[in-house]
């Protein structure tokens, strides 16, 4: 009886529920448009995309506040972050990032620290601004290509335009909402962060394909029943992914900027994917199936 | 308990991958393979389930014991100083050190400890006995042997620079060059690294999506301080008599160099020397330009013949690369003061055996020819990316990644178990994910792919999608249906998985070129993983689930 009620409820409200993703989507688009007007790009880029230097120093005894103060005089755009031990929380070292080149950054840091930086006590990563700008262009291009390839495969396999369009729309919504959120939390994207969006394309399409196949290819049970069945499977998939990503994120939180960004973006994206698959895609498909059956 | 074809396929894929991963001798590998295959056969052919389980577990344990035993003990010799006593005694990189002066060596730490115990007073000569798996070497030395050792790797998995430590430089010429130009650049750079004595260097040409060409230089381990200079220096070749420059490398002074032509280039004699080794001589002809030939005549015309043989001039022709002397040649008397465009460059190589000497001579001939042909680079290079990564970071990383992986697996299994409440199905799911991990690592070891951070992110993504696919299979099979058979349901599941696979793979393809290929690892591990998953492990998992349902 209860299930019956919930199904009736779903029949009535599935179109109304579309408002939630629609509002989120529109908000993200408007936000990104304004962001682009203000900052000249739709994301904040870190030094791996603008050019600059990252230095990690493995020294637990440095007073970070003091160092930040003195270093800022020479490197005004300085960013500093502590590396701490995952188990004890004790400081193990720190990262600095700046748009300056490696030699200038290194000598400024060496002067303040009072000792030379060697490969034993530090890691230095430098990218020139022209190379980074090229990387950024190409990674954007790669994302676009990936998206188009993915869309083509979806069209070829499902052959019907409306459901295929819904899958692609959901993947697009996932990406746009995630970019907006990443900007809102002030994250500066690195090249690895952009790769995370590629991973997101793969992950988000998985559940959409599951849902679409269960609805289109199977003819057993009511549409509501099929949606609900797919939901049970899909949500398990997403939850296991979220669990695995969260744990990984905690483990590498302070040590690797690269993996930290990848996992954070995946986590945000997977969250939006729940909304976009089970509200956007499910409602659109139900709408389409019912319209077709009439 | 007959195994299906797909199960056999998965089993064999796992066994082959394991053999790829472990670093062991061929015989032991064969033994491990037979034991693991044996365990599969015993499951396949035994009549009772208990017997099958007992036999197969026994064989798997035996294989484990062999694997543990096969990890060699000792320390791997990574390099031996070319001018050291150890080198002239015949000790070479690649041998496995087991004893120093009767102290057993099991790790590089052991070696460091034993060596720090041997101290030298001024002018004191000590006898040091070095035993390797192949041989015993007795050195009489007045200093610590010039040897670098490392621990023996238990696996053949290679980690990338961002985990292992090292330096990576992306170098871009200031002008546009084509494929052959890039090949020349790499050849010159490689030569240069050899001259400077850096051996663990990989140089590759990379091209990005916009068609830019780069030279990617990767140096493993400790980074020399002058790396930047080393990479971006132009590479100047000069031949001098005394202090006077006679000719330089490249087109300006050298019109052509004979190579790969037996009539004017080759190794012409090999013989034994007094110390029991061998040496071989090489000779090749170069053709100087008119201008350089005149200079040669001018410089040599006043040099007297040497006193001992009288066949050569007293001063030699010295060859320099970036102002470091690399070779010196005798100038034969009949060339004195002659405007000759044809010059025979000679040299030799030595080695312990005739073959070693031949190869050494051939190598140094090739090196010289390359320098003479290509000369110094006609363009400047700029380092557009330079990363030096400390080895100490890598250890923390490896630990944390294993920690994260371990906890993630436990968490996922808890979720799966609570969802399905079926121990066997949940276990099968975990084992399948684990098998995908082994296959990725096996293939990566086989193609000698260096696992860097993007590759690890790729492995995580694969395991994630792998678990997802198996959940799809499990759920399809679980569902009660009046009209569809189990087989049809599995078919639907496989359709979903293959579609997801296709979208996944095509979306990764652009990454192969984007960003000068530095993110290739992500695409490679993911494609290996999902491909193995879709064609090997996930179908086998479907069979296991069918078997459990029946």
Interface residues (C-beta under 8 A of the other chain):
Chain A: X56 X58 X86 X92 X102 X119 X120 X121 X122 X123 X124 X125 X126 X127 X128 X130 X131 X134 X135 X137 X138 X139 X141 X142 X143 X145 X146 X147 X149 X150 X152 X153 X154 X157 X191 X192 X195 X198 X199 X201 X202 X203 X205 X206 X209 X210 X213 X214 X217 X218 X220 X229 X232 X233 X236 X237 X239 X240 X241 X243 X244 X245 X247 X248 X250 X251 X252 X255 X256 X258 X259 X262
Chain B: X165 X167 X170 X172 X208 X209 X210 X212 X222 X223 X382 X383 X384 X385 X386 X387 X388 X389 X390 X391 X392 X393 X396 X397 X400 X401 X403 X404 X405 X407 X408 X411 X412 X415 X416 X419 X453 X454 X456 X457 X460 X461 X463 X464 X465 X467 X468 X471 X472 X475 X476 X479 X481 X482 X483 X484 X492 X495 X496 X499 X500 X502 X503 X504 X506 X507 X508 X509 X510 X511 X513 X514 X515 X516 X518 X519 X522 X526
